[in-house]
Amino acid sequence: MVGVAIGSACRNRTVPFVNTFAAFLTRAFDHIRMGAVSQTNVNFVGSHAGISIGKYLKKCLYNHSVIVNIHNNVVIHLDVSRL
């Protein structure tokens, strides 16, 4: 899914939105990083980072730290438990 989105963005076909669990986005980190290097315009939505009830898990911090370190990347946090 990430590869198709980056490929279509490289060909200037569309501005794709990729929506999946955050754990799957970290698995596609190499594709996302190479898309950032080639300056593609792709929007990624990763939800349920470190799925748990109550406190955060270490996996949540890993998902966040991997995606935050990509050049020209904006990460928006939404904590539903505080709404």
C-alpha positions in Angstrom: 0.0 0.0 0.0 2.8 2.4 0.8 4.7 1.5 -2.3 1.7 2.1 -4.5 1.1 5.5 -2.8 4.6 6.7 -3.3 4.7 5.4 -6.8 1.6 7.3 -7.8 2.9 10.4 -6.0 6.2 10.2 -7.9 4.3 10.1 -11.2 2.2 13.2 -10.2 -1.0 11.2 -10.6 -2.6 12.1 -7.2 -1.9 13.1 -3.6 -2.5 9.8 -1.9 -3.6 9.2 1.7 -2.4 6.0 3.4 -4.3 5.0 6.5 -3.3 2.0 8.6 -2.1 1.0 12.1 1.1 2.7 13.2 2.9 -0.7 13.5 2.4 -1.3 9.8 3.8 2.1 8.9 6.9 1.4 10.9 7.4 -1.8 8.9 7.3 0.3 5.7 9.8 2.8 7.1 12.3 2.3 4.2 9.7 3.1 1.6 8.5 6.1 3.5 12.1 7.4 4.0 12.9 7.0 0.3 9.6 8.8 -0.5 10.8 11.7 1.7 14.2 11.7 0.0 12.5 12.0 -3.4 10.1 14.7 -2.0 6.8 13.0 -2.7 3.6 14.4 -1.4 2.0 11.5 0.4 -0.1 11.7 3.6 0.2 8.9 6.1 -2.2 8.3 8.9 -1.1 5.9 11.6 -3.6 5.0 14.3 -3.5 2.8 17.4 0.2 3.3 18.2 1.1 0.9 21.0 -2.4 -0.4 21.5 -3.2 -0.7 25.2 -5.8 0.3 27.7 -4.5 2.9 30.0 -0.8 3.6 29.9 1.4 3.8 26.8 3.6 0.9 25.8 7.2 1.0 24.6 6.0 0.1 21.1 4.1 3.4 21.0 7.4 5.3 21.6 9.1 3.3 18.9 6.4 4.0 16.4 6.6 7.6 17.1 10.4 7.9 17.1 10.8 6.2 13.8 8.3 8.4 11.9 9.3 11.7 13.6 12.9 11.3 12.4 12.0 11.5 8.7 13.0 14.7 7.0 10.2 17.2 6.1 7.7 15.2 8.2 4.9 16.6 10.4 3.5 14.5 13.1 0.2 15.5 14.7 -0.7 13.8 18.0 -4.3 13.1 19.1 -4.9 11.5 22.5 -8.5 10.5 22.5 -8.5 9.6 26.2 -8.1 13.3 27.1 -11.0 14.5 25.0 
